[in-house]
Structures are given as structure tokens and as C-alpha cells.
Amino acid sequence: MRQNLDYDGDGNLVEAYVVGDVNCDGAFDSFDTDAFALAVSDPQEYAVQYPSCDILNADINGDGSVNGFDTDAFTELLTSGGNSGAVWEEYVWDGENRLA
């Protein structure tokens, strides 16, 4: 299981999510298969159908790109059950740089 972390300009953690939850429903399961296929084959349409999702959730092999090289890793992860309970969390900081 690989977790991606995003930070704001001040270095504050603003998002944390588990790679593989390509449809952004909070779980990595067979329901992510169609979204993964779309992310690989048509990134622009993926962005239209999943506007609040980060396409890099489909970067299963962690090379920074979403492409056919992620397919075997996605299949292996899905069939092994190695990423059950995907998590996405958002963190909000106030004007004084305190976690709200």
C-alpha cells in the first residue's frame, strides 16, 4: 500500500490518500476497475467523469505517470487484496497556520 501526501506552500499536509482508489469512493475494490481503465486510456475523459479525483491515484507503480505500465500492478493489487480500506483525508489550516 502506497500513500500519497500533498502539501501546501507553507509545508502543511493538505491531503492524504491511498493509491488505487481511482473512483474516489473511499475504498479500493473492483469498482475502481472502470475508472482505472479510463484514466489509462483517456485521461481527459477521466477528468470529466471524476473531477474531484487525482488521476495519480491510478499511478500504481509509482513512476509519476498513469499509463499501461500501471496495469499489471493494478491487477496484482486488486487480486491480492493488498490495499483494502483505501483512505482519503483532507486537512484544513487556518490563517494562523493551525490545523482547523
C-alpha positions as CSV (number, residue, x, y, z in Angstrom):
1,M,0.0,0.0,0.0
2,R,1.4,3.4,-1.1
3,Q,0.1,6.6,0.3
4,N,0.4,9.9,-1.5
5,L,0.7,13.1,0.5
6,D,0.1,16.6,-0.8
7,Y,1.4,19.8,0.9
8,D,0.5,23.5,0.5
9,G,3.1,26.3,0.0
10,D,3.7,26.5,3.8
11,G,4.6,22.8,4.0
12,N,1.3,21.9,5.7
13,L,-0.2,18.5,4.8
14,V,-3.5,19.2,2.9
15,E,-4.4,15.7,1.5
16,A,-3.5,12.1,2.1
17,Y,-4.9,9.3,0.0
18,V,-4.1,5.7,-0.8
19,V,-3.2,4.9,-4.4
20,G,-5.7,2.6,-6.2
21,D,-8.9,4.4,-5.2
22,V,-9.3,5.6,-8.7
23,N,-13.1,6.4,-8.5
24,C,-12.6,8.2,-5.1
25,D,-15.3,6.4,-3.2
26,G,-13.1,5.8,-0.3
27,A,-12.4,2.1,-1.0
28,F,-10.0,0.2,-3.3
29,D,-12.1,-2.6,-4.9
30,S,-13.4,-3.9,-8.2
31,F,-15.5,-0.7,-8.6
32,D,-12.2,1.1,-9.4
33,T,-11.6,-1.1,-12.5
34,D,-13.6,1.0,-15.0
35,A,-12.2,4.3,-13.6
36,F,-8.7,2.9,-13.8
37,A,-9.2,1.8,-17.4
38,L,-10.5,5.3,-18.3
39,A,-7.6,7.0,-16.5
40,V,-5.1,5.0,-18.6
41,S,-6.9,5.2,-21.9
42,D,-8.4,8.7,-21.9
43,P,-7.1,11.0,-19.2
44,Q,-9.2,13.9,-20.4
45,E,-12.4,12.0,-20.1
46,Y,-11.3,10.6,-16.7
47,A,-11.0,14.3,-15.5
48,V,-14.6,15.0,-16.8
49,Q,-16.1,11.9,-15.2
50,Y,-14.1,12.2,-11.9
51,P,-13.5,15.9,-11.4
52,S,-12.6,15.7,-7.7
53,C,-10.2,12.7,-8.2
54,D,-6.5,12.9,-8.7
55,I,-5.5,10.9,-11.7
56,L,-2.3,9.9,-9.9
57,N,-4.4,7.5,-7.8
58,A,-4.1,5.3,-10.9
59,D,-0.2,5.6,-10.8
60,I,0.0,2.2,-9.1
61,N,3.7,1.6,-9.9
62,G,4.7,5.0,-8.6
63,D,6.6,6.2,-11.6
64,G,4.8,9.6,-11.8
65,S,2.8,8.6,-14.9
66,V,-0.5,6.9,-15.5
67,N,-0.1,4.5,-18.4
68,G,-0.2,0.9,-19.4
69,F,2.8,0.1,-17.2
70,D,0.4,0.5,-14.2
71,T,-2.0,-2.2,-15.4
72,D,-0.2,-5.3,-14.1
73,A,0.4,-3.5,-10.7
74,F,-3.3,-2.6,-10.5
75,T,-4.4,-6.1,-11.3
76,E,-1.9,-7.6,-8.8
77,L,-3.0,-5.1,-6.1
78,L,-6.7,-5.8,-6.7
79,T,-6.4,-9.6,-6.7
80,S,-4.2,-9.7,-3.7
81,G,-6.4,-7.6,-1.6
82,G,-3.3,-5.7,-0.6
83,N,-5.0,-2.3,-0.4
84,S,-8.3,-2.9,1.4
85,G,-9.7,0.1,3.2
86,A,-8.4,2.9,1.0
87,V,-8.3,6.3,2.8
88,W,-8.6,9.9,1.6
89,E,-8.3,12.7,4.2
90,E,-8.3,16.4,3.7
91,Y,-6.6,18.8,6.2
92,V,-7.6,22.4,6.5
93,W,-5.3,25.1,8.1
94,D,-6.5,28.4,9.4
95,G,-4.9,31.8,8.8
96,E,-2.5,31.3,11.7
97,N,-1.3,28.0,10.3
98,R,-3.2,25.9,12.8
99,L,-4.9,22.7,11.8
100,A,-8.6,23.5,11.8
